[in-house]
Amino acid sequence: MSSETRIRDDIARLSKSLYDRGFSVGSAGNISAAVEDGLLITPTNSCLGFLDPGRIAKLDRDGRHLSGDKPSKEIFLHRAFYETRPGTGAVVHLHSTFATALSCLTDVDPDDCIPPLTPYVVMRVGAVKLVPYVRPGDEKAGDLIRELRGKYAAVLLANHGPVVSGKDIASAVYAAEELEETAKLLVLLRGAPTRMLTAGQVDELKAVFASY
């Protein structure tokens, strides 16, 4: 099995897992992965629960559509992560419930909208930036990501949902899941006295579990 075939199968398998567990509904969400000669991305208006690996869109390194169905309209968002964060092997964009809920709140810290509640959100996700709202599919979304200059592996699109990058498809999916579960905890704990990890504890986790 070629590397590209394996990655296509991984996208379909992990996408179905996300869909089956409610991290994506209907035709919401899109996933991409880097391959040797370009980029694979889920087709526009496709359901993550029912992907045909052979119909996943393929683009060359310049963003030209080579094969498969029409690529997701959010392709600009994905390409911006690959261009600004060396080592990025995959990008996951979901409309998962609790992370999207946080993206709609007016009192989250725009520079750290998923604070260090648990060690795993620090280890797998890191700081999360709130990105201003733009229409889905607007090329400006890519510009907003490029303006971050690769500082963040994950962002929340205001009133839209999370986008998470990783060194490979599994890492990006697991990080997206961790972000969603932490967002759920944050929503459940709103209004309650809450203990966050200290700066020293966060620094220790970063030193021991360095991300890509």
RARAWO-V665497 format. One record per residue. RES is the residue in one small letter. SS is DSSP state (2 for helix, 1 for strand, 0 for the rest). PSI is psi in radians with two decimals (none if undefined). OMEGA is omega in whole degrees, -180 to 180 (none if undefined). Layout:
BEGIN
res,ss,psi,omega
RES,SS,PSI,OMEGA
RES,SS,PSI,OMEGA
END
This chain:
BEGIN
res,ss,psi,omega
m,0,2.21,180
s,0,2.82,179
s,2,-0.75,-180
e,2,-0.71,178
t,2,-0.74,179
r,2,-0.74,-179
i,2,-0.69,176
r,2,-0.79,180
d,2,-0.68,179
d,2,-0.73,178
i,2,-0.84,-178
a,2,-0.75,-177
r,2,-0.83,-178
l,2,-0.57,176
s,2,-0.75,179
k,2,-0.69,178
s,2,-0.75,178
l,2,-0.78,-179
y,2,-0.79,-177
d,2,-0.48,-178
r,0,0.18,172
g,0,0.22,177
f,0,-0.25,178
s,0,2.49,179
v,0,2.68,178
g,0,-2.28,179
s,0,0.37,-179
a,0,2.59,174
g,0,2.70,178
n,1,2.61,-176
i,1,2.42,177
s,1,2.80,177
a,1,2.49,178
a,1,2.46,171
v,1,3.02,-172
e,0,-0.67,-175
d,0,0.38,179
g,1,-2.38,-171
l,1,2.39,172
l,1,2.45,177
i,1,2.55,179
t,0,2.53,-177
p,1,2.74,177
t,0,2.48,179
n,0,0.39,176
s,0,2.73,177
c,0,2.24,-178
l,0,-0.31,-180
g,0,-0.20,-172
f,0,0.85,-178
l,0,2.44,170
d,0,2.00,-177
p,2,-0.64,-178
g,2,-0.31,-178
r,2,-0.01,175
i,0,2.34,-175
a,1,2.51,174
k,1,2.33,178
l,1,2.65,175
d,0,-3.10,-175
r,0,-0.27,177
d,0,0.09,177
g,0,0.18,179
r,0,2.37,-179
h,1,2.11,-177
l,1,-0.74,-175
s,1,3.01,-179
g,0,-3.08,179
d,0,2.95,180
k,0,2.28,-176
p,1,2.78,178
s,0,2.51,178
k,0,-0.21,179
e,0,0.28,-176
i,2,-0.59,-179
f,2,-0.66,178
l,2,-0.82,-179
h,2,-0.85,-177
r,2,-0.56,-180
a,2,-0.64,177
f,2,-0.77,179
y,2,-0.62,-177
e,2,-0.49,-173
t,2,-0.24,179
r,0,1.66,178
p,0,2.44,-179
g,0,-0.09,178
t,0,2.19,179
g,0,-0.23,-179
a,1,2.70,178
v,1,2.34,-179
v,1,2.16,175
h,1,2.12,-179
l,0,2.91,170
h,0,0.68,-176
s,0,2.52,-164
t,2,-0.96,-170
f,2,-0.64,175
a,2,-0.69,177
t,2,-0.67,177
a,2,-0.78,178
l,2,-0.61,-179
s,2,-0.22,180
c,2,-0.18,-178
l,0,2.56,-178
t,0,-0.18,-174
d,0,0.27,176
v,0,2.64,177
d,0,2.02,-176
p,0,-0.36,179
d,0,-0.15,-179
d,0,1.16,-172
c,0,-0.07,169
i,0,1.49,-175
p,0,2.88,-174
p,0,1.37,-180
l,0,-0.66,-179
t,0,2.77,178
p,2,-0.57,-174
y,2,-0.51,177
v,2,-0.56,175
v,2,-0.78,-176
m,2,-0.69,-172
r,2,-0.38,-174
v,0,-0.87,-175
g,0,-2.92,179
a,0,2.54,-178
v,1,2.17,-178
k,1,2.41,172
l,1,2.12,-178
v,1,2.34,-178
p,0,2.65,-179
y,0,2.36,164
v,0,2.77,180
r,0,2.41,175
p,0,2.31,-179
g,0,-0.08,180
d,0,2.29,180
e,0,-0.35,179
k,2,-0.44,179
a,2,-0.72,177
g,2,-0.69,179
d,2,-0.69,-180
l,2,-0.66,178
i,2,-0.73,179
r,2,-0.58,180
e,0,-0.36,179
l,0,-0.21,175
r,0,0.64,175
g,0,0.19,-176
k,0,-0.55,-175
y,0,2.34,174
a,0,-0.33,-178
a,1,2.57,176
v,1,2.81,166
l,1,2.15,173
l,1,2.15,-177
a,0,2.27,178
n,0,0.50,-174
h,0,-1.01,179
g,1,-3.12,-175
p,1,2.63,170
v,1,2.20,-174
v,1,2.32,176
s,1,2.77,179
g,1,3.00,-178
k,0,-0.35,176
d,0,3.07,-173
i,2,-0.73,-179
a,2,-0.78,-179
s,2,-0.73,-179
a,2,-0.72,179
v,2,-0.81,-179
y,2,-0.68,178
a,2,-0.69,178
a,2,-0.68,177
e,2,-0.75,180
e,2,-0.72,178
l,2,-0.78,-179
e,2,-0.75,-180
e,2,-0.63,177
t,2,-0.69,176
a,2,-0.68,178
k,2,-0.78,178
l,2,-0.73,-179
l,2,-0.70,178
v,2,-0.75,-180
l,2,-0.56,-176
l,2,-0.03,-178
r,0,2.25,-180
g,0,-0.19,180
a,0,2.55,176
p,0,2.15,-171
t,0,2.36,179
r,0,2.05,175
m,0,2.84,173
l,0,2.56,179
t,0,2.89,178
a,2,-0.68,178
g,2,-0.70,178
q,2,-0.68,178
v,2,-0.78,-180
d,2,-0.68,179
e,2,-0.76,179
l,2,-0.73,179
k,2,-0.67,-179
a,2,-0.65,-176
v,2,-0.69,-175
f,0,1.12,-178
a,0,2.29,178
s,0,3.09,-178
y,0,none,none
END
